[in-house]
């Protein structure tokens, strides 16, 4: 992860909206400081869907931790990415 990405933070609201903020360091100064997104649970709250198309498997969700997983295939190889966010 680039240093300029590591200070970004997301805020999730219970109404299915949220915001991503670039934090103090932006990777590209022409990028906006913040932008909105929408999210929802799917498949009995086992998946998270962002902006109606990006789907992730929910691994852990507590008051302080959000962990989800995505997989994709490229050139016959399957890759798994785990993302963990906490505060």
HELIX and SHEET records of a PDB file:
HELIX    1   1 UNK A    3  UNK A    6  1                                   4    
SHEET    1   A 7 UNK A   9  UNK A  12  0                                        
SHEET    2   A 7 UNK A  17  UNK A  21 -1                                        
SHEET    3   A 7 UNK A  34  UNK A  42 -1                                        
SHEET    4   A 7 UNK A  47  UNK A  50 -1                                        
SHEET    5   A 7 UNK A  54  UNK A  61 -1                                        
SHEET    6   A 7 UNK A  65  UNK A  74 -1                                        
SHEET    7   A 7 UNK A  77  UNK A  86 -1                                        
END                                                                             
